[in-house]
Amino acid sequence: MGIDFHSKENSITYTTREADHSWIESIKGLIPVENISKALDIGCGGGIYSKALSDMGVETVTGVDFSKAILEGARENCKNYDNISFVNGNAYETNLNSQTYDLILERALIHHLNDLRSCFLEAFRLLKDNSFYILQDRTPEDYLLEGDENHIRGYFFELFPRLVDKESNRRYKSQFVIEMLQEVGFSHIEEVKLWETRAIYEDKAQLLKDISDRTGRSILHELDDNELKLLINHIDKSLSTDTNIIEKDRWMIWKAVK
């Protein structure tokens, strides 16, 4: 099992949200966004964060993704943004010009990669000198937090411990990320923990529908339909509130400078 990123059925699964202000404020606190002219969003998915960068004042944004199907959704999602373009490529080999970008963002990408060094070398090649590299992903500290009415993801691992093994095999410890960034030449590395609001649901039914549709959650594609129903029932019983559910995810953000 697992999500098929190349299936047209999943072309809009990563287009249904907007970047939360908590994310925007964190990025503004890390880099001088007002000085960013050209940004690259590698692993852009549906373009949610490409739009956020544009809204923050970045002049031109290029989104890169290895899935042509998902890029179709991204182009539709960003059709009103003349300064955003998309190209098909991957984190190891974008085929874009060297020393061109002021900022590279790779959000929720590196847990899909088994060769961080090649990924980081490509980012280093693409960035201008004194430019910024922003990585965002979950560490083991993040995904093992217990489930509650804000941290819905915690319930996934509570009910299905085998998903912990899946996460353990694909999530990197922060120290390893930092050491690999240093190895390829990045400096001034900072790490920031972020509780990012993922969605606000008017009621529990809306949340459970989101879970049922596996919207933007690749981990849920590891469950079959019967397991997904068990999870929905578990979350339904576990939540003490029926309204105004604010779902948050805990992330690690790394900033590095070329």
SULPEDA-V434145 format. One record per residue. N is the residue number from 0. SS is DSSP state (H for helix, E for strand, - for the rest). Layout:
n=N ss=SS
n=N ss=SS
This chain:
n=0 ss=-
n=1 ss=-
n=2 ss=-
n=3 ss=-
n=4 ss=-
n=5 ss=-
n=6 ss=-
n=7 ss=H
n=8 ss=H
n=9 ss=H
n=10 ss=-
n=11 ss=-
n=12 ss=-
n=13 ss=-
n=14 ss=-
n=15 ss=-
n=16 ss=-
n=17 ss=-
n=18 ss=-
n=19 ss=-
n=20 ss=H
n=21 ss=H
n=22 ss=H
n=23 ss=H
n=24 ss=H
n=25 ss=H
n=26 ss=H
n=27 ss=H
n=28 ss=H
n=29 ss=H
n=30 ss=-
n=31 ss=-
n=32 ss=H
n=33 ss=H
n=34 ss=H
n=35 ss=-
n=36 ss=-
n=37 ss=E
n=38 ss=E
n=39 ss=E
n=40 ss=E
n=41 ss=E
n=42 ss=-
n=43 ss=-
n=44 ss=-
n=45 ss=-
n=46 ss=-
n=47 ss=H
n=48 ss=H
n=49 ss=H
n=50 ss=H
n=51 ss=H
n=52 ss=H
n=53 ss=H
n=54 ss=H
n=55 ss=-
n=56 ss=-
n=57 ss=-
n=58 ss=-
n=59 ss=E
n=60 ss=E
n=61 ss=E
n=62 ss=E
n=63 ss=E
n=64 ss=E
n=65 ss=-
n=66 ss=-
n=67 ss=H
n=68 ss=H
n=69 ss=H
n=70 ss=H
n=71 ss=H
n=72 ss=H
n=73 ss=H
n=74 ss=H
n=75 ss=H
n=76 ss=H
n=77 ss=-
n=78 ss=-
n=79 ss=-
n=80 ss=-
n=81 ss=-
n=82 ss=-
n=83 ss=E
n=84 ss=E
n=85 ss=E
n=86 ss=E
n=87 ss=E
n=88 ss=-
n=89 ss=-
n=90 ss=-
n=91 ss=-
n=92 ss=-
n=93 ss=-
n=94 ss=-
n=95 ss=-
n=96 ss=-
n=97 ss=-
n=98 ss=-
n=99 ss=-
n=100 ss=E
n=101 ss=E
n=102 ss=E
n=103 ss=E
n=104 ss=E
n=105 ss=E
n=106 ss=E
n=107 ss=-
n=108 ss=-
n=109 ss=H
n=110 ss=H
n=111 ss=H
n=112 ss=-
n=113 ss=-
n=114 ss=-
n=115 ss=H
n=116 ss=H
n=117 ss=H
n=118 ss=H
n=119 ss=H
n=120 ss=H
n=121 ss=H
n=122 ss=H
n=123 ss=H
n=124 ss=H
n=125 ss=H
n=126 ss=E
n=127 ss=E
n=128 ss=E
n=129 ss=E
n=130 ss=E
n=131 ss=E
n=132 ss=E
n=133 ss=E
n=134 ss=E
n=135 ss=E
n=136 ss=E
n=137 ss=-
n=138 ss=-
n=139 ss=H
n=140 ss=H
n=141 ss=H
n=142 ss=H
n=143 ss=-
n=144 ss=-
n=145 ss=-
n=146 ss=-
n=147 ss=-
n=148 ss=-
n=149 ss=-
n=150 ss=-
n=151 ss=-
n=152 ss=H
n=153 ss=H
n=154 ss=H
n=155 ss=H
n=156 ss=H
n=157 ss=H
n=158 ss=H
n=159 ss=-
n=160 ss=-
n=161 ss=H
n=162 ss=H
n=163 ss=H
n=164 ss=H
n=165 ss=H
n=166 ss=H
n=167 ss=H
n=168 ss=H
n=169 ss=H
n=170 ss=-
n=171 ss=-
n=172 ss=-
n=173 ss=H
n=174 ss=H
n=175 ss=H
n=176 ss=H
n=177 ss=H
n=178 ss=H
n=179 ss=H
n=180 ss=H
n=181 ss=H
n=182 ss=H
n=183 ss=H
n=184 ss=-
n=185 ss=-
n=186 ss=E
n=187 ss=E
n=188 ss=E
n=189 ss=E
n=190 ss=E
n=191 ss=E
n=192 ss=E
n=193 ss=E
n=194 ss=E
n=195 ss=E
n=196 ss=E
n=197 ss=E
n=198 ss=E
n=199 ss=E
n=200 ss=E
n=201 ss=E
n=202 ss=E
n=203 ss=H
n=204 ss=H
n=205 ss=H
n=206 ss=H
n=207 ss=H
n=208 ss=H
n=209 ss=H
n=210 ss=H
n=211 ss=H
n=212 ss=-
n=213 ss=-
n=214 ss=-
n=215 ss=-
n=216 ss=-
n=217 ss=H
n=218 ss=H
n=219 ss=H
n=220 ss=H
n=221 ss=H
n=222 ss=-
n=223 ss=-
n=224 ss=H
n=225 ss=H
n=226 ss=H
n=227 ss=H
n=228 ss=H
n=229 ss=H
n=230 ss=H
n=231 ss=H
n=232 ss=H
n=233 ss=H
n=234 ss=H
n=235 ss=H
n=236 ss=H
n=237 ss=H
n=238 ss=-
n=239 ss=-
n=240 ss=-
n=241 ss=-
n=242 ss=E
n=243 ss=E
n=244 ss=E
n=245 ss=E
n=246 ss=E
n=247 ss=E
n=248 ss=E
n=249 ss=E
n=250 ss=E
n=251 ss=E
n=252 ss=E
n=253 ss=E
n=254 ss=E
n=255 ss=E
n=256 ss=E
n=257 ss=-
